[in-house]
Amino acid sequence: MKKQINVVGAVLTRGTTVFAAKRSSEMSLPNMWEFPGGKIEPRESPEKALRRELIEELHCEVEIGDQIETTAYEYDFGTVILTTFYCSLLGDEPRLTEHSEIRWVPAADLDQLEWAPADIPAVERVMKDFQ
């Protein structure tokens, strides 16, 4: 049985735009887009993990809203269980640190990016929510 990796992702919204982050060529799933976030540590709630990861990765703080999706996707390195939440920024704009690119994308155009497979169900749900 493959290793299970529990992760969280933030769907940061501003008006009708959504924040997307492109994985760098040094990361697993290189050059694919994702909702930023990361692994849930032992004894850490998904919400606490998401706040921590966004501070570490993007130097920004968020207010966490409704859960969007929880999806499982089997990669060659393990099964990723991704839980995504709607979030809004509190204060400073996200800063590029680990990813190769970050941008605000109109919700209607999210499907124009090459998303990591685990993120696709959330992308579809967000696009539907913004119709």
Rosetta constraint file for C-alpha pairs under 8 A:
AtomPair CA 2 CA 77 HARMONIC 7.54 0.50
AtomPair CA 2 CA 78 HARMONIC 4.98 0.50
AtomPair CA 2 CA 79 HARMONIC 6.32 0.50
AtomPair CA 3 CA 77 HARMONIC 7.48 0.50
AtomPair CA 3 CA 78 HARMONIC 4.70 0.50
AtomPair CA 3 CA 79 HARMONIC 6.09 0.50
AtomPair CA 4 CA 78 HARMONIC 5.84 0.50
AtomPair CA 4 CA 79 HARMONIC 4.82 0.50
AtomPair CA 4 CA 80 HARMONIC 5.98 0.50
AtomPair CA 4 CA 81 HARMONIC 7.11 0.50
AtomPair CA 5 CA 39 HARMONIC 7.09 0.50
AtomPair CA 5 CA 78 HARMONIC 6.89 0.50
AtomPair CA 5 CA 79 HARMONIC 6.04 0.50
AtomPair CA 5 CA 80 HARMONIC 4.79 0.50
AtomPair CA 5 CA 81 HARMONIC 6.04 0.50
AtomPair CA 6 CA 39 HARMONIC 5.84 0.50
AtomPair CA 6 CA 40 HARMONIC 5.78 0.50
AtomPair CA 6 CA 80 HARMONIC 6.03 0.50
AtomPair CA 6 CA 81 HARMONIC 4.85 0.50
AtomPair CA 6 CA 82 HARMONIC 6.24 0.50
AtomPair CA 7 CA 37 HARMONIC 7.22 0.50
AtomPair CA 7 CA 38 HARMONIC 5.14 0.50
AtomPair CA 7 CA 39 HARMONIC 4.22 0.50
AtomPair CA 7 CA 40 HARMONIC 5.39 0.50
AtomPair CA 7 CA 46 HARMONIC 7.79 0.50
AtomPair CA 7 CA 80 HARMONIC 6.97 0.50
AtomPair CA 7 CA 81 HARMONIC 6.07 0.50
AtomPair CA 7 CA 82 HARMONIC 4.94 0.50
AtomPair CA 7 CA 83 HARMONIC 6.46 0.50
AtomPair CA 8 CA 37 HARMONIC 5.39 0.50
AtomPair CA 8 CA 38 HARMONIC 5.53 0.50
AtomPair CA 8 CA 39 HARMONIC 6.50 0.50
AtomPair CA 8 CA 40 HARMONIC 6.92 0.50
AtomPair CA 8 CA 46 HARMONIC 6.32 0.50
AtomPair CA 8 CA 49 HARMONIC 7.24 0.50
AtomPair CA 8 CA 50 HARMONIC 5.98 0.50
AtomPair CA 8 CA 82 HARMONIC 5.42 0.50
AtomPair CA 8 CA 83 HARMONIC 4.82 0.50
AtomPair CA 8 CA 84 HARMONIC 5.62 0.50
AtomPair CA 8 CA 85 HARMONIC 7.84 0.50
AtomPair CA 9 CA 35 HARMONIC 5.16 0.50
AtomPair CA 9 CA 36 HARMONIC 5.26 0.50
AtomPair CA 9 CA 37 HARMONIC 4.38 0.50
AtomPair CA 9 CA 38 HARMONIC 6.70 0.50
AtomPair CA 9 CA 50 HARMONIC 6.80 0.50
AtomPair CA 9 CA 82 HARMONIC 6.93 0.50
AtomPair CA 9 CA 83 HARMONIC 6.23 0.50
AtomPair CA 9 CA 84 HARMONIC 4.55 0.50
AtomPair CA 9 CA 85 HARMONIC 6.50 0.50
AtomPair CA 10 CA 35 HARMONIC 5.51 0.50
AtomPair CA 10 CA 36 HARMONIC 5.58 0.50
AtomPair CA 10 CA 37 HARMONIC 6.01 0.50
AtomPair CA 10 CA 50 HARMONIC 7.03 0.50
AtomPair CA 10 CA 84 HARMONIC 5.77 0.50
AtomPair CA 10 CA 85 HARMONIC 5.37 0.50
AtomPair CA 10 CA 86 HARMONIC 6.15 0.50
AtomPair CA 10 CA 87 HARMONIC 6.00 0.50
AtomPair CA 11 CA 18 HARMONIC 6.60 0.50
AtomPair CA 11 CA 19 HARMONIC 6.64 0.50
AtomPair CA 11 CA 35 HARMONIC 5.92 0.50
AtomPair CA 11 CA 36 HARMONIC 7.72 0.50
AtomPair CA 11 CA 84 HARMONIC 6.74 0.50
AtomPair CA 11 CA 85 HARMONIC 5.86 0.50
AtomPair CA 11 CA 86 HARMONIC 4.74 0.50
AtomPair CA 11 CA 87 HARMONIC 5.68 0.50
AtomPair CA 12 CA 18 HARMONIC 5.66 0.50
AtomPair CA 12 CA 19 HARMONIC 5.30 0.50
AtomPair CA 12 CA 86 HARMONIC 6.05 0.50
AtomPair CA 12 CA 87 HARMONIC 4.66 0.50
AtomPair CA 12 CA 88 HARMONIC 5.38 0.50
AtomPair CA 12 CA 89 HARMONIC 7.01 0.50
AtomPair CA 13 CA 17 HARMONIC 5.70 0.50
AtomPair CA 13 CA 18 HARMONIC 4.57 0.50
AtomPair CA 13 CA 19 HARMONIC 6.38 0.50
AtomPair CA 13 CA 86 HARMONIC 7.18 0.50
AtomPair CA 13 CA 87 HARMONIC 6.47 0.50
AtomPair CA 13 CA 88 HARMONIC 5.87 0.50
AtomPair CA 14 CA 18 HARMONIC 6.42 0.50
AtomPair CA 14 CA 88 HARMONIC 7.19 0.50
AtomPair CA 16 CA 106 HARMONIC 5.90 0.50
AtomPair CA 16 CA 107 HARMONIC 5.86 0.50
AtomPair CA 16 CA 130 HARMONIC 7.04 0.50
AtomPair CA 17 CA 104 HARMONIC 5.76 0.50
AtomPair CA 17 CA 105 HARMONIC 5.12 0.50
AtomPair CA 17 CA 106 HARMONIC 4.20 0.50
AtomPair CA 17 CA 107 HARMONIC 5.23 0.50
AtomPair CA 18 CA 104 HARMONIC 5.33 0.50
AtomPair CA 18 CA 105 HARMONIC 5.20 0.50
AtomPair CA 18 CA 106 HARMONIC 6.20 0.50
AtomPair CA 18 CA 107 HARMONIC 5.78 0.50
AtomPair CA 19 CA 35 HARMONIC 7.26 0.50
AtomPair CA 19 CA 102 HARMONIC 7.29 0.50
AtomPair CA 19 CA 103 HARMONIC 5.77 0.50
AtomPair CA 19 CA 104 HARMONIC 4.46 0.50
AtomPair CA 19 CA 105 HARMONIC 6.20 0.50
AtomPair CA 20 CA 33 HARMONIC 6.45 0.50
AtomPair CA 20 CA 34 HARMONIC 5.97 0.50
AtomPair CA 20 CA 35 HARMONIC 5.55 0.50
AtomPair CA 20 CA 36 HARMONIC 7.12 0.50
AtomPair CA 20 CA 102 HARMONIC 5.77 0.50
AtomPair CA 20 CA 103 HARMONIC 5.57 0.50
AtomPair CA 20 CA 104 HARMONIC 6.30 0.50
AtomPair CA 20 CA 105 HARMONIC 6.97 0.50
AtomPair CA 21 CA 33 HARMONIC 5.46 0.50
AtomPair CA 21 CA 34 HARMONIC 5.41 0.50
AtomPair CA 21 CA 35 HARMONIC 6.22 0.50
AtomPair CA 21 CA 36 HARMONIC 6.16 0.50
AtomPair CA 21 CA 99 HARMONIC 6.33 0.50
AtomPair CA 21 CA 100 HARMONIC 7.75 0.50
AtomPair CA 21 CA 101 HARMONIC 5.94 0.50
AtomPair CA 21 CA 102 HARMONIC 4.44 0.50
AtomPair CA 21 CA 103 HARMONIC 6.67 0.50
AtomPair CA 22 CA 31 HARMONIC 5.72 0.50
AtomPair CA 22 CA 32 HARMONIC 5.52 0.50
AtomPair CA 22 CA 33 HARMONIC 4.21 0.50
AtomPair CA 22 CA 34 HARMONIC 6.26 0.50
AtomPair CA 22 CA 99 HARMONIC 5.60 0.50
AtomPair CA 22 CA 100 HARMONIC 5.69 0.50
AtomPair CA 22 CA 101 HARMONIC 5.12 0.50
AtomPair CA 22 CA 102 HARMONIC 6.18 0.50
AtomPair CA 23 CA 27 HARMONIC 6.19 0.50
AtomPair CA 23 CA 28 HARMONIC 7.84 0.50
AtomPair CA 23 CA 29 HARMONIC 6.98 0.50
AtomPair CA 23 CA 30 HARMONIC 5.40 0.50
AtomPair CA 23 CA 31 HARMONIC 4.86 0.50
AtomPair CA 23 CA 32 HARMONIC 5.45 0.50
AtomPair CA 23 CA 33 HARMONIC 6.05 0.50
AtomPair CA 23 CA 34 HARMONIC 7.21 0.50
AtomPair CA 23 CA 98 HARMONIC 7.80 0.50
AtomPair CA 23 CA 99 HARMONIC 4.91 0.50
AtomPair CA 23 CA 100 HARMONIC 5.95 0.50
AtomPair CA 23 CA 101 HARMONIC 7.53 0.50
AtomPair CA 24 CA 30 HARMONIC 5.50 0.50
AtomPair CA 24 CA 31 HARMONIC 5.50 0.50
AtomPair CA 24 CA 98 HARMONIC 7.09 0.50
AtomPair CA 24 CA 99 HARMONIC 4.98 0.50
AtomPair CA 24 CA 100 HARMONIC 4.59 0.50
AtomPair CA 24 CA 101 HARMONIC 7.83 0.50
AtomPair CA 25 CA 30 HARMONIC 4.51 0.50
AtomPair CA 25 CA 31 HARMONIC 5.76 0.50
AtomPair CA 25 CA 100 HARMONIC 7.64 0.50
AtomPair CA 26 CA 30 HARMONIC 6.50 0.50
AtomPair CA 29 CA 116 HARMONIC 6.91 0.50
AtomPair CA 31 CA 100 HARMONIC 7.67 0.50
AtomPair CA 32 CA 114 HARMONIC 5.61 0.50
AtomPair CA 32 CA 115 HARMONIC 5.31 0.50
AtomPair CA 32 CA 116 HARMONIC 5.42 0.50
AtomPair CA 33 CA 113 HARMONIC 6.70 0.50
AtomPair CA 33 CA 114 HARMONIC 5.87 0.50
AtomPair CA 33 CA 115 HARMONIC 4.46 0.50
AtomPair CA 33 CA 116 HARMONIC 5.89 0.50
AtomPair CA 34 CA 115 HARMONIC 5.86 0.50
AtomPair CA 34 CA 116 HARMONIC 5.93 0.50
AtomPair CA 34 CA 119 HARMONIC 6.27 0.50
AtomPair CA 35 CA 84 HARMONIC 7.97 0.50
AtomPair CA 35 CA 119 HARMONIC 7.05 0.50
AtomPair CA 36 CA 54 HARMONIC 7.12 0.50
AtomPair CA 37 CA 50 HARMONIC 5.72 0.50
AtomPair CA 37 CA 53 HARMONIC 5.40 0.50
AtomPair CA 37 CA 54 HARMONIC 6.07 0.50
AtomPair CA 37 CA 57 HARMONIC 7.78 0.50
AtomPair CA 38 CA 49 HARMONIC 7.43 0.50
AtomPair CA 38 CA 50 HARMONIC 7.00 0.50
AtomPair CA 38 CA 53 HARMONIC 5.89 0.50
AtomPair CA 39 CA 49 HARMONIC 7.11 0.50
AtomPair CA 39 CA 53 HARMONIC 7.98 0.50
AtomPair CA 40 CA 44 HARMONIC 6.24 0.50
AtomPair CA 40 CA 45 HARMONIC 7.24 0.50
AtomPair CA 40 CA 46 HARMONIC 6.23 0.50
AtomPair CA 40 CA 49 HARMONIC 5.29 0.50
AtomPair CA 40 CA 50 HARMONIC 7.86 0.50
AtomPair CA 41 CA 49 HARMONIC 6.95 0.50
AtomPair CA 44 CA 48 HARMONIC 6.22 0.50
AtomPair CA 44 CA 49 HARMONIC 6.17 0.50
AtomPair CA 45 CA 49 HARMONIC 6.16 0.50
AtomPair CA 46 CA 50 HARMONIC 6.12 0.50
AtomPair CA 46 CA 83 HARMONIC 7.79 0.50
AtomPair CA 47 CA 51 HARMONIC 6.31 0.50
AtomPair CA 47 CA 64 HARMONIC 7.07 0.50
AtomPair CA 48 CA 52 HARMONIC 6.20 0.50
AtomPair CA 49 CA 53 HARMONIC 6.00 0.50
AtomPair CA 50 CA 54 HARMONIC 6.15 0.50
AtomPair CA 51 CA 55 HARMONIC 6.35 0.50
AtomPair CA 51 CA 61 HARMONIC 6.65 0.50
AtomPair CA 51 CA 62 HARMONIC 6.68 0.50
AtomPair CA 52 CA 56 HARMONIC 6.20 0.50
AtomPair CA 53 CA 57 HARMONIC 5.81 0.50
AtomPair CA 53 CA 58 HARMONIC 7.97 0.50
AtomPair CA 54 CA 58 HARMONIC 5.27 0.50
AtomPair CA 54 CA 59 HARMONIC 6.33 0.50
AtomPair CA 54 CA 60 HARMONIC 5.94 0.50
AtomPair CA 54 CA 61 HARMONIC 6.67 0.50
AtomPair CA 54 CA 62 HARMONIC 7.86 0.50
AtomPair CA 55 CA 59 HARMONIC 4.31 0.50
AtomPair CA 55 CA 60 HARMONIC 5.05 0.50
AtomPair CA 55 CA 61 HARMONIC 6.05 0.50
AtomPair CA 57 CA 96 HARMONIC 7.95 0.50
AtomPair CA 57 CA 97 HARMONIC 6.30 0.50
AtomPair CA 57 CA 98 HARMONIC 6.37 0.50
AtomPair CA 58 CA 94 HARMONIC 4.91 0.50
AtomPair CA 58 CA 95 HARMONIC 4.87 0.50
AtomPair CA 58 CA 96 HARMONIC 6.15 0.50
AtomPair CA 58 CA 97 HARMONIC 6.33 0.50
AtomPair CA 58 CA 98 HARMONIC 7.98 0.50
AtomPair CA 59 CA 94 HARMONIC 6.03 0.50
AtomPair CA 59 CA 95 HARMONIC 6.06 0.50
AtomPair CA 60 CA 89 HARMONIC 7.27 0.50
AtomPair CA 60 CA 90 HARMONIC 7.44 0.50
AtomPair CA 60 CA 91 HARMONIC 7.29 0.50
AtomPair CA 60 CA 92 HARMONIC 5.92 0.50
AtomPair CA 60 CA 93 HARMONIC 6.44 0.50
AtomPair CA 60 CA 94 HARMONIC 5.26 0.50
AtomPair CA 60 CA 95 HARMONIC 7.47 0.50
AtomPair CA 61 CA 89 HARMONIC 6.11 0.50
AtomPair CA 61 CA 90 HARMONIC 5.38 0.50
AtomPair CA 61 CA 91 HARMONIC 6.90 0.50
AtomPair CA 61 CA 92 HARMONIC 7.57 0.50
AtomPair CA 62 CA 87 HARMONIC 6.10 0.50
AtomPair CA 62 CA 88 HARMONIC 5.41 0.50
AtomPair CA 62 CA 89 HARMONIC 4.49 0.50
AtomPair CA 62 CA 90 HARMONIC 5.07 0.50
AtomPair CA 63 CA 87 HARMONIC 5.51 0.50
AtomPair CA 63 CA 88 HARMONIC 5.28 0.50
AtomPair CA 63 CA 89 HARMONIC 6.37 0.50
AtomPair CA 63 CA 90 HARMONIC 6.55 0.50
AtomPair CA 64 CA 85 HARMONIC 6.64 0.50
AtomPair CA 64 CA 86 HARMONIC 6.28 0.50
AtomPair CA 64 CA 87 HARMONIC 4.55 0.50
AtomPair CA 64 CA 88 HARMONIC 6.76 0.50
AtomPair CA 65 CA 85 HARMONIC 6.19 0.50
AtomPair CA 65 CA 86 HARMONIC 5.05 0.50
AtomPair CA 65 CA 87 HARMONIC 5.39 0.50
AtomPair CA 65 CA 88 HARMONIC 7.75 0.50
AtomPair CA 66 CA 85 HARMONIC 5.60 0.50
AtomPair CA 66 CA 86 HARMONIC 5.53 0.50
AtomPair CA 66 CA 87 HARMONIC 7.92 0.50
AtomPair CA 67 CA 83 HARMONIC 7.38 0.50
AtomPair CA 67 CA 84 HARMONIC 5.93 0.50
AtomPair CA 67 CA 85 HARMONIC 4.23 0.50
AtomPair CA 67 CA 86 HARMONIC 6.38 0.50
AtomPair CA 68 CA 83 HARMONIC 7.41 0.50
AtomPair CA 68 CA 84 HARMONIC 5.39 0.50
AtomPair CA 68 CA 85 HARMONIC 5.23 0.50
AtomPair CA 68 CA 86 HARMONIC 6.67 0.50
AtomPair CA 68 CA 122 HARMONIC 6.62 0.50
AtomPair CA 68 CA 125 HARMONIC 7.40 0.50
AtomPair CA 68 CA 126 HARMONIC 7.88 0.50
AtomPair CA 69 CA 82 HARMONIC 7.78 0.50
AtomPair CA 69 CA 83 HARMONIC 5.68 0.50
AtomPair CA 69 CA 84 HARMONIC 5.52 0.50
AtomPair CA 69 CA 85 HARMONIC 7.49 0.50
AtomPair CA 69 CA 121 HARMONIC 7.26 0.50
AtomPair CA 69 CA 122 HARMONIC 5.79 0.50
AtomPair CA 69 CA 125 HARMONIC 7.89 0.50
AtomPair CA 70 CA 81 HARMONIC 6.81 0.50
AtomPair CA 70 CA 82 HARMONIC 5.43 0.50
AtomPair CA 70 CA 83 HARMONIC 4.23 0.50
AtomPair CA 70 CA 84 HARMONIC 6.53 0.50
AtomPair CA 71 CA 80 HARMONIC 7.98 0.50
AtomPair CA 71 CA 81 HARMONIC 5.62 0.50
AtomPair CA 71 CA 82 HARMONIC 5.31 0.50
AtomPair CA 71 CA 83 HARMONIC 6.59 0.50
AtomPair CA 71 CA 118 HARMONIC 6.62 0.50
AtomPair CA 71 CA 121 HARMONIC 7.22 0.50
AtomPair CA 72 CA 79 HARMONIC 6.55 0.50
AtomPair CA 72 CA 80 HARMONIC 5.54 0.50
AtomPair CA 72 CA 81 HARMONIC 4.40 0.50
AtomPair CA 72 CA 82 HARMONIC 6.33 0.50
AtomPair CA 72 CA 118 HARMONIC 6.66 0.50
AtomPair CA 73 CA 79 HARMONIC 5.53 0.50
AtomPair CA 73 CA 80 HARMONIC 5.32 0.50
AtomPair CA 73 CA 81 HARMONIC 6.65 0.50
AtomPair CA 73 CA 117 HARMONIC 7.05 0.50
AtomPair CA 73 CA 118 HARMONIC 5.30 0.50
AtomPair CA 74 CA 78 HARMONIC 5.96 0.50
AtomPair CA 74 CA 79 HARMONIC 4.20 0.50
AtomPair CA 74 CA 80 HARMONIC 6.32 0.50
AtomPair CA 75 CA 79 HARMONIC 5.80 0.50
AtomPair CA 75 CA 80 HARMONIC 7.29 0.50
AtomPair CA 80 CA 118 HARMONIC 7.14 0.50
AtomPair CA 81 CA 118 HARMONIC 7.90 0.50
AtomPair CA 82 CA 118 HARMONIC 6.69 0.50
AtomPair CA 82 CA 119 HARMONIC 7.57 0.50
AtomPair CA 84 CA 122 HARMONIC 6.99 0.50
AtomPair CA 89 CA 93 HARMONIC 7.37 0.50
AtomPair CA 96 CA 100 HARMONIC 7.52 0.50
AtomPair CA 96 CA 101 HARMONIC 6.88 0.50
AtomPair CA 96 CA 102 HARMONIC 6.52 0.50
AtomPair CA 105 CA 109 HARMONIC 6.63 0.50
AtomPair CA 105 CA 110 HARMONIC 6.51 0.50
AtomPair CA 106 CA 110 HARMONIC 6.73 0.50
AtomPair CA 107 CA 126 HARMONIC 7.12 0.50
AtomPair CA 107 CA 127 HARMONIC 5.63 0.50
AtomPair CA 107 CA 130 HARMONIC 6.49 0.50
AtomPair CA 108 CA 127 HARMONIC 5.82 0.50
AtomPair CA 108 CA 130 HARMONIC 7.34 0.50
AtomPair CA 108 CA 131 HARMONIC 7.50 0.50
AtomPair CA 109 CA 113 HARMONIC 7.86 0.50
AtomPair CA 110 CA 123 HARMONIC 6.72 0.50
AtomPair CA 110 CA 127 HARMONIC 7.14 0.50
AtomPair CA 111 CA 115 HARMONIC 7.99 0.50
AtomPair CA 111 CA 123 HARMONIC 7.23 0.50
AtomPair CA 111 CA 124 HARMONIC 7.81 0.50
AtomPair CA 115 CA 119 HARMONIC 6.34 0.50
AtomPair CA 115 CA 120 HARMONIC 6.31 0.50
AtomPair CA 116 CA 120 HARMONIC 6.85 0.50
AtomPair CA 119 CA 123 HARMONIC 6.25 0.50
AtomPair CA 120 CA 124 HARMONIC 6.20 0.50
AtomPair CA 121 CA 125 HARMONIC 6.24 0.50
AtomPair CA 122 CA 126 HARMONIC 6.03 0.50
AtomPair CA 123 CA 127 HARMONIC 6.16 0.50
AtomPair CA 124 CA 128 HARMONIC 6.26 0.50
AtomPair CA 125 CA 129 HARMONIC 6.09 0.50
AtomPair CA 126 CA 130 HARMONIC 6.23 0.50
AtomPair CA 127 CA 131 HARMONIC 6.44 0.50
